[in-house]
Amino acid sequence: MSAPSILAYLKFPARSESVGSFPTLRCDHCRKELGHYVHRYWRMRFCSSACMTAYQQRLAETTKTKIRRLDLMVN
């Protein structure tokens, strides 16, 4: 399964709002509605560990390096 294109992000917003209801939170990778258990990674929300791992794998090496440095500063 490949990552969604940029058009998928434009077509399916992270939160869809209906009249008279709360916004629906969506997975930052596959855009499915989030269930009761949410996986988090740097303020992002994922519906499963598979989506979170897929997101992490497509990050550029420079971005991964920056995240590791930030993790070291926090800990």
N, C-alpha and C positions, 0 to 999 in steps of 0.2 A: 504494500500500500504506500503510495507516495504522499508527500505533504501537499496540502491544498494550495492552489495558486493564489496570487494576490486578488484575483477576481472573487474568489470564495470569501475572502475577508470583507470585501466591499458589499457582497450580496448578503452575507449573514453576519450582522453586527454581534459584538460580544454580548450585548444585552438587548433583548427584544422587549419592547414595552407594549402592553395591552392596556386599553382603557379600563381603569378601575382595578388594576392588579399590580403586584410587585413585578419589577423587571426580572426576567429569567437570566440567570448567570450561565455562561457557556464556556466550554473548554477552550483554552487559548491555542490548542493545536488542531483539534478536529471539529470544533464548533458545536458539538453535541451539548445538550443540557447537562448541567452538573447535577449529580445525585447528592446523597447525604454525606458521602465521604469525598473530600476534595484533596487532591495532591497539590502541594504548593512548591514553587521554585522561583525565588526572587520576585515576589509580588505577582506571579502569574498563577493561574488556576488550571488544573488538568483533571479530567474525569477518571484517569487511570494512570498507573505507573508506566504503562506502555506508551501512552501519549507523552508523558513527561520525558521518558527516555528518548523517544523519537525526536522531540524538540531539542534536547541536549545534544544529540548526535549531529544535528544539522547546523549547530553553531560553528562559526568560524574559529580557528585556533586562537586568533588574537582576542576574541571575546571570551573564550574559555580561560585564557591566561588572566584577563582582567578580573573575572569572577573568582578565580583561585586567590588572587592577591587581595581582593575585598574580603573573602572568607578568612584569610589569615589575619587581616586587620581587626575583624570583629572578634575573633576567638583569641 
